[in-house]
């Protein structure tokens, strides 16, 4: 095969022609530059104002009337349990309402002072005295007399009818399978307890526990039922439950009336 040698002049000429041709070739158009918006972005819509939900105000705790001359106390409240077992007939509003027939708009100390003004004297139930005599506590004297006996009744309206019934009828004895036919209420008086951090301060425990009127004997309650039918949590045949055949729906307004017992009777 023959090889040909190109002279430098020929190479230079070819190079120059190539450059000229490159200059004459049309260039592709440059891509358009996107327009930049200088306007500020629109603000996001303001969130809708939220409605303020205020916490429900606690009920006033002064709904009590004490007639010293007439020896009668009236307290406003509401039924808080339609069905279930009971520790209490009445608690202060916000207390153990899940174990009470009614919740009253009154503190225990107000009831206590009202009963004292009427001449009532605090003391244990006769049933408790009898039990203490059988098993005397060491270092403690068994009380000789029970507290003042009381009658308690409920007044309310429902479905266009007015009711006024002894409070005991709102109970159902789980052991005897009936509504208590007797029994009365006793001014037991609760007690004071010292502050563990400051022994110069004392607390009235009925106010602390919101315990007003108990059906299962409760030391901190102002009033206890004369006949303790036992702990309803101990079995199906002990204690009291709500008499659902009589008690109106939860939330029904009620007036609780306390007077001296006319004739205390046991069931």
Secondary structure, DSSP 8 states (H G I E B T S, - for coil): -------HHHHHHHHHHHHHHHHHS-------------S---------------------SB-EEEETTTTEEEEEEEE--SSSEESEEEEETTSSGGGEEEEESB-HHHHHHHHHHTT------HHHHHHHHHT--TT----SS---EEEEEEEEEETTEEEEEEGGGGEEETTTTB--SS--EEE----EEE-SS-TT-EEEHHHHHTEEEESS--TT-SEEESS----TTS-TTSSEEE-TTT---TT-EEEEEEEE-SS----
